[in-house]
Amino acid sequence: MSKSRIQKREGVAIAAKLDAKIRQDGKHQLATVEHGGKVIITFGIRHGNKGGHGHMVGRNRDLRINETGAMALAFCTMTKIEYFDYLRKIGEII
């Protein structure tokens, strides 16, 4: 299994794009994304740059999106609206 390309930098960019509320959670930060007044996604952002953030990617993982999609979200080729549309399509939000 290859190491995830998702790093702290991408996690921070995704949190900012999704207007996530970030709070300290032990050694990490926890990003919480709300839509329609409800929490729909939470994901951890590790402090160090050496560890990958593989916990974010995959259909059943934190972001409910594959690594390619997460990178697109981080690097502005996928918008917040497109991401929310994707979550609607897979039944994560109504």
C-alpha positions in Angstrom: 0.0 0.0 0.0 1.5 3.4 -1.0 1.7 6.3 1.4 -1.0 8.9 1.0 0.0 12.1 -0.8 -2.4 14.0 1.5 -0.2 15.9 4.0 -0.8 18.7 6.6 -0.7 21.4 3.9 -3.5 19.8 2.0 -5.6 19.1 5.2 -5.3 22.8 6.1 -6.2 23.9 2.6 -9.3 21.6 2.5 -10.4 22.8 6.0 -10.1 26.4 4.8 -12.0 25.7 1.6 -14.8 24.0 3.4 -15.1 26.7 6.1 -14.4 24.1 8.7 -14.3 25.0 12.4 -10.9 23.9 13.8 -10.2 23.0 17.4 -7.3 21.4 19.2 -7.9 17.7 19.8 -4.9 16.3 21.7 -1.9 16.3 19.5 -3.9 17.1 16.4 -6.4 19.6 15.2 -10.0 18.5 14.5 -11.8 20.1 11.5 -15.6 20.1 11.6 -17.6 20.9 8.5 -21.3 21.9 8.8 -24.0 22.1 6.1 -27.5 23.1 6.8 -26.8 23.5 10.5 -25.6 19.9 10.9 -22.1 18.4 11.2 -21.5 16.4 8.0 -17.7 15.8 8.0 -15.0 15.8 10.7 -11.3 15.1 10.0 -8.1 15.3 11.9 -5.1 17.3 10.8 -1.8 16.1 12.2 0.7 18.6 13.3 3.8 17.1 11.7 4.6 17.2 8.0 6.1 13.7 8.0 3.0 11.6 8.5 0.4 11.1 5.8 -3.2 11.8 6.2 -4.5 8.6 4.6 -7.4 8.6 7.2 -9.0 11.4 5.1 -9.3 9.6 1.8 -11.4 6.7 0.6 -15.2 6.2 0.3 -15.5 5.2 3.9 -13.0 7.5 5.3 -13.2 11.0 6.8 -13.8 13.0 3.5 -15.7 10.3 1.7 -13.7 11.0 -1.4 -10.7 9.3 -3.1 -7.2 10.7 -2.9 -7.4 12.3 -6.3 -10.6 14.1 -5.3 -9.1 15.2 -2.1 -6.1 16.6 -3.9 -8.4 18.4 -6.3 -10.3 19.9 -3.3 -7.0 21.0 -1.8 -5.6 22.6 -4.9 -8.7 24.4 -6.1 -9.8 22.3 -9.0 -12.8 21.1 -7.1 -15.0 23.8 -5.5 -16.9 23.5 -2.2 -20.1 23.4 -4.1 -18.9 20.5 -6.3 -17.8 18.6 -3.2 -21.1 19.1 -1.5 -22.9 18.0 -4.7 -20.7 14.8 -4.6 -21.7 14.2 -1.0 -25.4 14.6 -2.0 -24.8 12.1 -4.9 -23.5 9.4 -2.5 -26.2 10.1 0.1 -24.0 11.8 2.8 -26.1 14.9 2.8 -29.6 15.8 1.7 
